Amino acid sequence: FLIIWPSSIDSTKTRGQGRKIPQSRAVRQPNLREIVQAATALGYGPEPTEGAAKPGSPWEKTGYVAIKKPGPKIATLKAITGEIVKLRQKEAQLAEAKQARK
């Protein structure tokens, strides 16, 4: 299994705070729902655990997502962030379309 903490792909975090990928590829404050949606879209079979805290920051109870390891961790994290970006763009387009109908 591969454990994905939101801080691993959060562009607002530093490498010291747990970010695993370059800031240019990370997304701003991802949540568990987005990670699960992205992992599902990529066919990774996510298993979310809410309310869990990363050992390095026990005060942040962000939860994590466990997926079956499809390949290297960094490549998997980059694929998930790419999918989150697509999901956010789709949501923004839907919101604009809804506003235009009013």
N, C-alpha and C positions, 0 to 999 in steps of 0.2 A: 504494500500500500504506500501511497504518497500522501502526506499530510499537507494541506494548503491552508495557511493562516492568512487572513486578510492583510496583515502587515507585510507579508512577503511580496505583495504586488501593489502596495500603496505608495503613490508618488510623493505623499506628504511625509513619509518616513525616511530616515537616513539608513545607510547600510548598517550602522551600529544599532539601530532600532529594529532591525530585522528584514529590511527590504532585500530581496534576493536578485532582482533584475535591474537593468539600467533604468534610471529615472525617466528617460525618454520613452521607454516601453511600458512603464507602470501606469496605473490608472489612479485617479484621485478618489480616496476613501471608498474602496469597494466594500460592499456588504455581502453577507453570507448568501442571500437570495441571488445576487448577480453571479457569484462564483458557481452556485449550484446550476443556474440556468446555462451558463457558459459551458460547464463541464458536461451537462446533459446534451447540449447541442453538438459537442465534439465526440459524444459517445463514450465518455469515461465512466459512467455509472457512479455518480457522486453519492456519498453518505455523509450528510451534514450532522454536526454535533454543536448545538447551541449552548452558550453560556460557559464554554471552556476558556481558560486563560492560558496564554502562552507562558511557559516557565520564566522567561526573562522579563515579563511584565504582568504579574499576577493581578494587578488592579484593572487591567483591560480585559473584560470578559467578552471577547469578540466571537468566540466559537471557531470551529475549523471545519474543513471539508476533507474527507478521506476519499481517494479515488484509487482504482487499480492502476498501478504504474505502467503507463503506455511507453515510456522512454525516459530520456534524461530529464531531470527535474527542471532545469532552467528552460529548456525547449517547451516543456509542458506548461510552465508558468507563462511564457510568452504567448503561447497559443490561447490560453485562457484569457489573458488581458486583451488580446486581439478580438476575441469573441465578445468580451464585455463592452469594448468600444463599439462594436457593431450593434449590440443590444441597446446601448444608450442612444446611438444615432437613430435606431428604429423607433424607440420610445419618444424621442424628440420630434421626429417626423409625424408620429401619430398625434402628439399633443398640438403641433402646429395645424394639422388638418382639422382637428376638433375645434380649434380657435377660429379657423377660417369659415367653418360651417355656421358659427353663431352670428 
